[in-house]
Amino acid sequence: MSVKKNTSVLISALLLLVINFSSCYSFKDVTIAPEVKTAKVNYFGNKASYINPQLSPALTEKLRQKINGQTRLTLIQADDAHYDISGWVSQYMLTTSGISNQQAATNRLVITVHVIFRNRLDEKANFETDLSRNFDFDARLTLQQAEAQKADEIVRNMTDEIFNRIFSNW
């Protein structure tokens, strides 16, 4: 009988450990009030001094897909959506971030997106903010080569930044 009791205690402890571990590392900490049903993601334009023509449409579409796939909200195009999300790429800047033997070894692409969030059901939740990410790449690459190489990472990371700021308050 003690073996059976020990087994059930062990199973309970393992189950508790798994639950705790998964909750600690969950990225599903999406907080949406029950009365919020719809969202509108407007096109994220590009107002940076340098314009990557693929960034705005890719960023807009990826954010729509993420909201559609990771929330219960219905995406609509009407102006009366409960959440209205808009913004633009405000900075797209290239700098040198690493030097070796008196030459640039690493370049850094800094991208900033200005985000405007409007909650039509709770105006206290409205905000505007700038979200920035850095993307380092080998200085031997041209900007166009680096953009091609880093395109998926850039869109994914910027989308995650926007999503987390809106839904997880990070």
C-alpha positions in Angstrom: 0.0 0.0 0.0 2.9 2.4 0.7 4.2 1.9 -2.8 0.8 2.9 -4.2 0.7 5.9 -1.9 4.2 7.0 -2.9 3.4 6.6 -6.6 0.4 8.8 -6.3 2.4 11.4 -4.3 5.1 11.3 -7.0 2.6 11.7 -9.8 0.9 14.6 -8.0 4.3 16.3 -7.4 5.3 15.8 -11.1 1.9 17.2 -12.2 2.3 20.2 -10.0 5.8 20.8 -11.3 4.7 20.6 -14.9 1.9 23.0 -14.3 4.2 25.5 -12.5 6.9 25.2 -15.2 4.5 25.7 -18.1 2.9 28.7 -16.5 6.3 30.3 -15.8 7.3 30.1 -19.4 4.0 30.7 -21.1 3.7 33.4 -23.6 0.0 33.1 -23.6 -0.4 35.8 -20.9 -2.9 37.6 -23.1 -5.2 39.7 -21.0 -8.4 40.8 -22.7 -11.6 41.9 -20.9 -14.5 39.6 -21.6 -16.6 42.3 -23.2 -13.9 43.0 -25.9 -14.8 41.1 -29.0 -13.3 42.8 -32.0 -10.1 44.4 -33.1 -9.0 46.4 -36.1 -5.3 46.5 -37.3 -4.8 49.4 -39.5 -2.0 49.5 -42.1 1.4 50.4 -40.5 2.8 53.0 -42.8 6.5 54.0 -43.1 7.6 57.5 -42.1 11.2 56.7 -41.6 13.9 58.5 -43.6 14.8 55.2 -45.3 11.9 53.1 -46.5 12.1 49.3 -46.8 9.1 48.7 -49.0 8.5 45.2 -47.7 8.4 46.1 -44.0 5.1 47.9 -43.6 2.9 45.3 -45.4 4.7 42.4 -43.8 4.5 43.9 -40.3 0.8 44.7 -40.7 -0.1 41.2 -42.0 2.0 39.4 -39.3 0.3 41.4 -36.5 -3.1 40.5 -37.9 -2.2 36.9 -38.1 -0.8 36.9 -34.5 -3.9 38.5 -33.1 -6.1 36.1 -35.1 -4.1 33.1 -34.0 -3.4 34.0 -30.3 -6.5 35.8 -29.1 -10.2 35.2 -29.3 -10.8 38.6 -31.0 -12.5 38.9 -34.3 -10.6 41.1 -36.8 -12.8 43.5 -38.5 -12.3 46.6 -40.8 -15.1 48.7 -39.3 -14.3 51.9 -37.4 -16.2 50.7 -34.4 -13.9 47.8 -33.4 -13.3 47.5 -29.7 -9.5 47.7 -30.1 -8.1 49.9 -32.8 -4.4 49.4 -33.5 -2.4 51.7 -35.8 1.0 53.1 -36.2 4.0 53.6 -38.4 7.7 52.8 -38.8 9.3 55.9 -37.5 12.9 55.0 -37.6 15.0 52.8 -39.8 18.6 53.6 -39.0 22.0 52.0 -39.8 25.0 52.4 -37.5 28.3 50.7 -36.9 28.2 48.6 -33.7 31.5 46.7 -33.8 35.0 47.6 -35.0 37.9 45.2 -35.6 41.3 46.1 -37.0 40.1 49.7 -37.5 37.2 48.6 -39.7 33.5 48.1 -39.2 32.9 44.5 -38.3 29.3 44.6 -37.3 26.5 47.0 -38.3 23.3 47.6 -36.5 19.9 48.2 -38.0 17.7 50.1 -35.5 14.0 49.9 -36.2 11.4 51.9 -34.3 7.7 51.5 -34.7 5.3 54.1 -33.3 2.2 52.3 -32.0 -1.2 53.8 -31.2 -3.7 51.7 -29.3 -7.3 52.7 -28.7 -9.6 50.7 -26.5 -13.1 52.0 -27.3 -14.5 50.3 -24.2 -11.9 51.6 -21.7 -10.3 54.8 -22.7 -7.9 54.6 -19.7 -6.2 51.8 -21.5 -5.3 53.9 -24.6 -1.7 54.6 -25.3 0.9 55.7 -27.8 4.5 54.4 -27.6 7.6 53.9 -29.6 9.0 50.3 -29.7 12.6 49.8 -30.9 14.6 46.7 -31.7 18.2 46.3 -32.8 19.3 43.9 -35.5 23.1 43.3 -35.8 24.7 41.9 -39.0 28.1 41.4 -40.6 29.5 44.7 -41.9 30.6 42.9 -45.1 26.9 42.7 -46.1 25.2 45.5 -47.8 22.0 46.9 -46.2 19.9 45.1 -48.9 21.7 41.8 -48.2 21.2 42.2 -44.5 17.5 43.1 -45.0 17.0 39.9 -47.1 18.8 37.8 -44.5 17.0 39.3 -41.5 13.5 40.0 -43.0 11.7 37.2 -41.1 13.5 38.0 -37.8 12.7 41.7 -38.1 9.0 41.2 -38.8 8.7 38.5 -36.1 10.5 40.5 -33.4 8.7 43.8 -34.1 5.3 42.0 -34.2 6.1 40.3 -30.9 7.0 43.7 -29.4 3.8 45.3 -30.5 1.6 42.3 -29.5 3.2 42.0 -26.1 2.8 45.7 -25.4 -0.9 45.6 -26.3 -1.9 42.3 -24.8 0.6 41.5 -22.1 1.5 45.0 -21.0 5.2 44.3 -21.3 
